[in-house]
Amino acid sequence: MPQTFRTLLAPVRALLGGTALFMAGNSLLGVILPLRLEAAGYPVALTGIVMAAYYMGLAFGGLYTKRVILRIGHIRAFSTFAALTAAVCLAYGFFEFPAAWVLLRAINGFCIAGMTTSIESWLNERSSNETRGRVLGYYMLVFYLAIAMGQTLVNAGTGGGSDHLMMASTLIGLSLIPIAMTRLGEPNLRTSQPLHIRTLFEASRVGVVGAVVAGMLVGSFYALGVVFARQIGLSVTEAALFMSTVVLGGLGFQVPVGMLADRYDRRIVMSCLLLAVGISWGLLSSALAGGVPLPVLIVMALAFGGAISSVYPLCVAQTFDRLEKRFYVAASGRLLMVYSIGATVGPLLASLLMSLFGPTSFFVFESGVAVLYALFVLTTVRSRGALPKEGREKFVPLPDISPVAVTLDPRTPEEEDTAQSA
């Protein structure tokens, strides 16, 4: 077993190391920007606009960064995206006005999409069809732990100063070292069968609508969760603990949710999960006025993180169940696009509600979206029966903050299979 572990990870250690560094820096940036906007006295609605720009950049990055990679190569493309992201981190300290931050945040999202696309296509190149699932598992482990660790770095440095921006820039810049020194060859970016969004919607309404909902839930939380935590009276340290607990909940729930989703109707599993968490968060938000002990809030955050992180991979599995295998890569790209749209809209709506009705409306919004989607899914159960277990694809955990691990998904066919089916 130890030998197998070393053999599996030896070709991809540099890639995982680079991923850990740039995701830690990026997650630190995602926490300190709302805090800096709060300290400067800007309204919550403006914070929502700034943070939503990241997901808009992520959407455009998913569409266009592949062209950059194909033109100049993976190492040069990754280096370009990483250097630009590191520079953007420092630029936040020079341009202390929100209009510039919106542009910088969009560039940030675009570059992160390019970096993850480079890394994941490389990981796929170094994995066989038999090992892709395990490589994806280790990639997810590194991905989530790096995000949680990056968020806790907010406790280091001087509050309100530029220390955090320099730390984020340094971490992202250091990610260049393992990638630039790698001896791995240039992987091929696979092509996919074209798939119209209308065709995808007709195949799986639950999957397409769910991708939008997942984006709204995840995007609004990671954009405004720290603002919510500060507004209900948590310290910066407690707010960082709250955010990282949600991330770890997302990691911890993937396996048990996957086991349930492979055994029972995925729509029932997802609906029950969202109903339970949506209702409990709604009740909790109404109790916040009287004060809620931090341990109770942390336990709820763990459950909430597990719930919202499960929506996107469940939607992907639900969609794959109803498509031919040759369309899987194209379907993943379309789902990423609608996810990014939801993640852009979510912070805008949530921040507007928070500015009008106060911090408790944040989780009223999250709960409302979760419950409404759960009810929508339950209505489809009556109109469209569940597929037999033999005709369903296996559930595969996917990152929720940047769900672009298309090539690593072991359910997608090898490039040779894709070419033969075209």
C-alpha positions as CSV (number, residue, x, y, z in Angstrom):
1,M,0.0,0.0,0.0
2,P,2.7,2.6,0.8
3,Q,4.5,1.8,-2.4
4,T,1.3,2.1,-4.4
5,F,0.6,5.5,-2.7
6,R,4.1,6.8,-3.6
7,T,3.9,5.4,-7.1
8,L,0.5,7.1,-7.6
9,L,1.5,10.5,-6.3
10,A,5.2,10.7,-7.5
11,P,4.3,12.0,-11.0
12,V,1.9,14.7,-9.7
13,R,3.6,15.9,-6.5
14,A,4.7,19.2,-8.1
15,L,1.2,19.8,-9.5
16,L,-0.5,19.2,-6.1
17,G,2.1,21.4,-4.4
18,G,1.5,24.2,-6.8
19,T,-2.3,23.8,-6.3
20,A,-1.9,24.0,-2.5
21,L,0.0,27.2,-2.7
22,F,-2.1,29.2,-5.1
23,M,-5.4,28.0,-3.6
24,A,-4.2,29.0,-0.1
25,G,-3.3,32.4,-1.4
26,N,-6.6,32.8,-3.3
27,S,-8.7,31.7,-0.3
28,L,-6.9,34.2,2.0
29,L,-7.7,36.9,-0.6
30,G,-11.3,35.9,-0.6
31,V,-11.5,36.5,3.2
32,I,-9.5,39.7,3.5
33,L,-11.2,41.7,0.7
34,P,-14.6,41.7,2.4
35,L,-12.9,42.6,5.7
36,R,-11.1,45.5,4.1
37,L,-14.3,46.8,2.4
38,E,-16.1,46.5,5.8
39,A,-13.3,48.4,7.6
40,A,-13.4,51.1,4.9
41,G,-17.2,51.6,5.7
42,Y,-18.5,50.5,2.3
43,P,-22.1,49.1,2.2
44,V,-22.7,45.4,2.0
45,A,-24.3,45.7,-1.4
46,L,-21.0,47.1,-2.8
47,T,-19.1,44.2,-1.2
48,G,-21.4,41.8,-3.0
49,I,-20.7,43.5,-6.4
50,V,-16.9,43.3,-5.8
51,M,-17.0,39.7,-4.8
52,A,-19.4,38.6,-7.5
53,A,-16.9,39.9,-10.1
54,Y,-14.7,36.9,-9.2
55,Y,-17.2,34.4,-10.5
56,M,-17.9,36.5,-13.6
57,G,-14.2,36.2,-14.3
58,L,-14.3,32.5,-13.5
59,A,-17.0,32.1,-16.1
60,F,-15.1,33.9,-18.8
61,G,-12.0,32.0,-17.8
62,G,-13.7,28.7,-18.4
63,L,-14.6,29.8,-21.9
64,Y,-11.3,31.4,-23.0
65,T,-8.3,30.4,-21.0
66,K,-8.0,27.1,-23.0
67,R,-7.2,29.2,-26.0
68,V,-4.3,30.8,-24.2
69,I,-3.0,27.4,-23.0
70,L,-3.2,26.0,-26.5
71,R,-1.3,29.0,-27.9
72,I,1.7,29.3,-25.5
73,G,1.7,25.9,-23.7
74,H,0.9,24.8,-20.1
75,I,3.9,26.0,-18.2
76,R,4.0,29.4,-19.8
77,A,0.2,29.8,-19.5
78,F,0.3,28.8,-15.8
79,S,3.2,31.2,-15.2
80,T,1.4,34.0,-16.9
81,F,-1.8,33.5,-14.9
82,A,0.1,33.1,-11.6
83,A,2.2,36.2,-12.1
84,L,-0.8,38.2,-13.1
85,T,-2.8,37.0,-10.0
86,A,0.1,37.8,-7.7
87,A,0.3,41.3,-9.2
88,V,-3.4,41.7,-8.8
89,C,-3.1,40.8,-5.1
90,L,-0.7,43.7,-4.5
91,A,-2.7,46.0,-6.7
92,Y,-5.6,45.9,-4.3
93,G,-3.4,47.9,-1.9
94,F,-2.6,50.6,-4.5
95,F,-6.2,51.1,-5.8
96,E,-8.3,51.7,-2.7
97,F,-11.6,52.3,-4.5
98,P,-14.3,49.7,-5.3
99,A,-14.5,50.3,-9.1
100,A,-10.9,49.2,-9.5
101,W,-11.5,46.2,-7.2
102,V,-14.3,45.0,-9.4
103,L,-12.0,44.8,-12.4
104,L,-9.2,43.3,-10.3
105,R,-11.5,40.7,-8.9
106,A,-12.7,39.7,-12.4
107,I,-9.1,39.3,-13.6
108,N,-8.5,37.2,-10.4
109,G,-11.3,34.8,-11.3
110,F,-10.2,34.6,-15.0
111,C,-6.6,33.7,-14.0
112,I,-7.7,31.1,-11.4
113,A,-9.8,29.4,-14.0
114,G,-6.7,29.3,-16.3
115,M,-4.5,27.9,-13.5
116,T,-6.9,25.2,-12.5
117,T,-7.5,24.2,-16.2
118,S,-3.7,23.9,-16.6
119,I,-3.3,21.8,-13.5
120,E,-6.2,19.5,-14.1
121,S,-5.4,18.7,-17.7
122,W,-1.8,17.9,-16.5
123,L,-3.2,15.6,-13.7
124,N,-5.3,13.9,-16.3
125,E,-2.4,13.3,-18.6
126,R,-0.4,11.7,-15.7
127,S,-3.3,9.4,-14.7
128,S,-4.7,6.3,-16.3
129,N,-8.4,5.6,-16.6
130,E,-8.0,3.3,-13.5
131,T,-6.2,5.9,-11.4
132,R,-8.1,9.1,-12.3
133,G,-10.6,8.7,-9.5
134,R,-7.9,8.3,-6.8
135,V,-5.9,11.3,-8.3
136,L,-9.1,13.4,-8.2
137,G,-9.6,12.3,-4.6
138,Y,-6.1,13.5,-3.6
139,Y,-6.6,16.7,-5.6
140,M,-9.8,17.4,-3.8
141,L,-8.1,16.8,-0.4
142,V,-5.3,19.2,-1.2
143,F,-7.9,21.7,-2.7
144,Y,-10.1,21.8,0.4
145,L,-7.3,21.7,3.0
146,A,-5.5,24.5,1.2
147,I,-8.6,26.7,1.2
148,A,-9.2,26.1,4.9
149,M,-5.6,26.8,5.7
150,G,-5.6,30.0,3.6
151,Q,-8.6,31.3,5.4
152,T,-7.0,30.8,8.8
153,L,-4.0,32.9,7.7
154,V,-6.2,35.9,8.2
155,N,-5.2,35.6,11.9
156,A,-1.6,36.4,10.9
157,G,-0.4,39.8,9.9
158,T,-1.7,43.3,10.8
159,G,-5.5,43.8,10.6
160,G,-6.3,46.5,8.1
161,G,-2.8,46.7,6.7
162,S,-1.3,45.2,3.5
163,D,0.3,42.2,5.2
164,H,-2.4,39.9,4.1
165,L,-2.2,41.1,0.5
166,M,1.5,40.4,0.5
167,M,1.0,37.0,2.0
168,A,-1.5,36.1,-0.7
169,S,0.7,37.4,-3.4
170,T,3.7,35.5,-2.0
171,L,1.8,32.2,-1.8
172,I,0.5,32.5,-5.4
173,G,3.9,33.5,-6.6
174,L,5.6,30.5,-4.9
175,S,3.2,28.2,-6.8
176,L,5.3,29.0,-9.9
177,I,8.3,27.2,-8.5
178,P,7.0,23.5,-8.5
179,I,5.2,24.1,-11.8
180,A,8.2,25.8,-13.6
181,M,10.6,23.1,-12.4
182,T,8.4,20.1,-13.4
183,R,9.7,17.8,-16.1
184,L,6.2,16.7,-17.2
185,G,5.4,17.0,-20.8
186,E,2.7,19.1,-22.4
187,P,-0.7,17.4,-22.1
188,N,-3.3,17.6,-24.8
189,L,-6.5,19.5,-24.0
190,R,-9.3,17.2,-25.1
191,T,-12.0,18.2,-27.5
192,S,-15.6,17.3,-26.8
193,Q,-18.9,16.8,-28.7
194,P,-20.9,20.0,-28.9
195,L,-24.0,20.2,-26.7
196,H,-26.6,22.9,-26.7
197,I,-27.8,24.2,-23.4
198,R,-31.4,23.5,-24.4
199,T,-30.5,19.9,-25.1
200,L,-28.9,19.7,-21.7
201,F,-31.9,21.2,-20.0
202,E,-34.3,18.8,-21.7
203,A,-32.1,15.9,-20.6
204,S,-31.9,17.0,-17.0
205,R,-33.8,20.0,-15.7
206,V,-32.7,19.1,-12.1
207,G,-29.1,19.1,-13.1
208,V,-29.1,22.5,-14.9
209,V,-31.3,24.3,-12.4
210,G,-29.3,22.7,-9.6
211,A,-26.0,24.0,-11.1
212,V,-27.4,27.5,-10.9
213,V,-28.6,27.0,-7.4
214,A,-25.2,25.5,-6.3
215,G,-23.5,28.6,-7.7
216,M,-25.9,30.9,-5.8
217,L,-25.4,29.0,-2.5
218,V,-21.7,28.6,-2.7
219,G,-20.9,31.9,-4.4
220,S,-22.9,34.0,-1.9
221,F,-21.5,32.2,1.0
222,Y,-17.8,32.5,0.1
223,A,-18.4,36.1,-1.0
224,L,-20.3,37.3,2.1
225,G,-20.0,34.6,4.8
226,V,-17.2,36.5,6.6
227,V,-19.2,39.7,6.4
228,F,-22.2,37.9,7.9
229,A,-20.0,36.5,10.7
230,R,-18.6,39.9,11.5
231,Q,-22.0,41.6,11.5
232,I,-23.4,39.1,14.1
233,G,-20.5,39.9,16.4
234,L,-17.8,37.3,15.7
235,S,-14.2,38.4,15.9
236,V,-11.9,38.0,12.9
237,T,-10.5,34.8,14.4
238,E,-14.0,33.4,15.0
239,A,-15.1,34.4,11.5
240,A,-12.1,32.6,10.0
241,L,-13.0,29.5,12.0
242,F,-16.6,29.8,10.8
243,M,-15.5,30.0,7.2
244,S,-12.9,27.1,7.4
245,T,-15.5,24.9,9.1
246,V,-17.8,25.2,6.2
247,V,-15.0,24.2,3.8
248,L,-14.1,21.2,6.0
249,G,-17.8,20.2,6.1
250,G,-17.8,20.2,2.3
251,L,-14.9,17.8,2.3
252,G,-16.2,15.5,5.0
253,F,-19.7,15.1,3.6
254,Q,-18.6,14.0,0.1
255,V,-18.2,10.3,0.8
256,P,-21.4,9.7,2.9
257,V,-23.5,11.7,0.6
258,G,-22.0,9.8,-2.4
259,M,-22.8,6.5,-0.8
260,L,-26.5,7.6,-0.3
261,A,-26.7,9.0,-3.8
262,D,-25.5,5.7,-5.3
263,R,-27.9,3.7,-3.3
264,Y,-31.1,5.8,-3.5
265,D,-32.7,8.3,-5.9
266,R,-30.2,11.2,-6.1
267,R,-33.1,13.7,-6.2
268,I,-34.5,12.4,-2.9
269,V,-31.1,12.5,-1.3
270,M,-30.5,16.1,-2.5
271,S,-33.9,17.3,-1.5
272,C,-33.8,15.9,2.0
273,L,-30.4,17.3,2.5
274,L,-31.4,20.8,1.4
275,L,-34.7,20.8,3.2
276,A,-33.1,19.8,6.5
277,V,-30.3,22.3,6.3
278,G,-32.5,25.0,4.8
279,I,-35.1,24.8,7.5
280,S,-32.5,24.6,10.3
281,W,-30.6,27.6,8.9
282,G,-33.8,29.5,8.6
283,L,-34.6,28.8,12.3
284,L,-31.1,29.7,13.3
285,S,-31.2,33.0,11.5
286,S,-34.3,34.0,13.4
287,A,-32.6,33.0,16.7
288,L,-29.5,35.1,16.0
289,A,-31.1,38.2,17.4
290,G,-31.0,36.6,20.8
291,G,-27.5,35.3,20.4
292,V,-26.3,31.9,19.4
293,P,-23.3,30.2,21.1
294,L,-20.3,29.8,18.9
295,P,-20.2,26.0,19.2
296,V,-23.8,25.7,17.9
297,L,-22.9,28.0,15.0
298,I,-19.8,25.9,14.2
299,V,-21.8,22.6,14.2
300,M,-24.4,24.2,11.9
301,A,-21.6,25.5,9.7
302,L,-20.2,22.0,9.3
303,A,-23.6,20.7,8.2
304,F,-24.3,23.6,6.0
305,G,-20.9,23.2,4.2
306,G,-21.6,19.6,3.6
307,A,-25.0,20.3,2.1
308,I,-24.0,23.1,-0.3
309,S,-20.9,21.3,-1.4
310,S,-22.9,18.3,-2.3
311,V,-25.3,20.0,-4.6
312,Y,-23.0,20.5,-7.6
313,P,-21.6,17.0,-7.8
314,L,-25.1,15.5,-7.3
315,C,-26.3,17.6,-10.2
316,V,-23.4,16.4,-12.4
317,A,-24.2,12.8,-11.5
318,Q,-27.9,13.4,-12.2
319,T,-27.1,14.9,-15.6
320,F,-24.6,12.2,-16.6
321,D,-27.2,9.6,-15.9
322,R,-29.3,10.9,-18.7
323,L,-26.7,11.5,-21.4
324,E,-24.5,9.5,-23.6
325,K,-20.9,9.2,-22.4
326,R,-19.5,11.1,-25.4
327,F,-21.3,14.2,-24.2
328,Y,-20.0,14.2,-20.6
329,V,-17.1,16.6,-21.2
330,A,-19.3,19.1,-23.0
331,A,-22.0,18.7,-20.3
332,S,-19.5,19.5,-17.6
333,G,-18.5,22.7,-19.4
334,R,-22.1,23.8,-19.7
335,L,-22.8,23.0,-16.1
336,L,-19.7,25.0,-15.1
337,M,-21.0,28.0,-17.1
338,V,-24.5,28.0,-15.5
339,Y,-22.8,27.4,-12.1
340,S,-20.7,30.5,-12.6
341,I,-23.8,32.5,-13.6
342,G,-25.5,31.5,-10.4
343,A,-22.3,32.3,-8.4
344,T,-22.3,35.8,-9.9
345,V,-26.0,36.5,-9.2
346,G,-26.0,35.0,-5.7
347,P,-23.7,37.5,-4.0
348,L,-25.6,40.4,-5.7
349,L,-29.0,39.3,-4.3
350,A,-27.7,38.3,-0.9
351,S,-25.8,41.5,-0.4
352,L,-28.8,43.5,-1.4
353,L,-31.0,41.7,1.2
354,M,-28.4,42.2,3.9
355,S,-28.1,45.9,3.2
356,L,-31.9,46.2,3.4
357,F,-32.8,43.8,6.2
358,G,-29.6,43.1,8.2
359,P,-27.3,40.2,8.6
360,T,-30.0,37.6,9.5
361,S,-31.4,37.9,6.0
362,F,-28.2,36.3,4.6
363,F,-29.2,32.8,5.8
364,V,-32.8,33.5,5.1
365,F,-31.7,33.9,1.5
366,E,-29.6,30.8,1.6
367,S,-32.3,28.8,3.2
368,G,-35.0,30.1,0.9
369,V,-33.0,29.1,-2.2
370,A,-32.2,25.7,-0.8
371,V,-35.8,24.9,0.2
372,L,-37.3,26.2,-3.1
373,Y,-34.9,24.1,-5.1
374,A,-35.6,21.1,-3.0
375,L,-39.3,21.5,-3.6
376,F,-38.7,21.8,-7.3
377,V,-36.7,18.6,-7.3
378,L,-39.4,16.8,-5.4
379,T,-42.0,17.7,-8.1
380,T,-39.8,16.1,-10.7
381,V,-39.8,12.9,-8.8
382,R,-43.5,12.5,-9.3
383,S,-43.3,13.4,-13.1
384,R,-40.2,11.4,-13.9
385,G,-39.2,8.1,-12.3
386,A,-35.8,7.2,-11.0
387,L,-33.4,5.3,-13.2
388,P,-32.4,1.8,-12.2
389,K,-29.1,1.5,-10.4
390,E,-27.6,-0.4,-13.3
391,G,-28.2,2.6,-15.6
392,R,-26.7,5.2,-13.3
393,E,-23.2,6.6,-13.2
394,K,-21.3,6.4,-9.9
395,F,-21.2,9.6,-7.8
396,V,-17.9,11.4,-7.9
397,P,-17.0,14.2,-5.5
398,L,-16.0,17.4,-7.2
399,P,-14.7,20.7,-5.8
400,D,-17.5,23.2,-5.2
401,I,-15.5,26.5,-5.1
402,S,-14.0,25.9,-8.5
403,P,-15.8,22.9,-10.0
404,V,-13.8,22.7,-13.2
405,A,-12.2,19.2,-12.7
406,V,-13.7,18.0,-16.0
407,T,-10.7,16.0,-17.4
408,L,-10.1,14.3,-14.0
409,D,-13.6,13.0,-13.7
410,P,-13.2,9.2,-14.1
411,R,-16.7,9.0,-15.6
412,T,-15.6,11.0,-18.7
413,P,-14.3,8.8,-21.5
414,E,-10.6,8.6,-22.6
415,E,-9.6,10.8,-25.5
416,E,-9.4,7.8,-27.8
417,D,-13.0,6.8,-26.9
418,T,-14.2,10.3,-27.5
419,A,-12.6,10.4,-30.9
420,Q,-14.1,7.1,-31.9
421,S,-17.6,8.1,-30.9
422,A,-17.4,11.4,-32.8
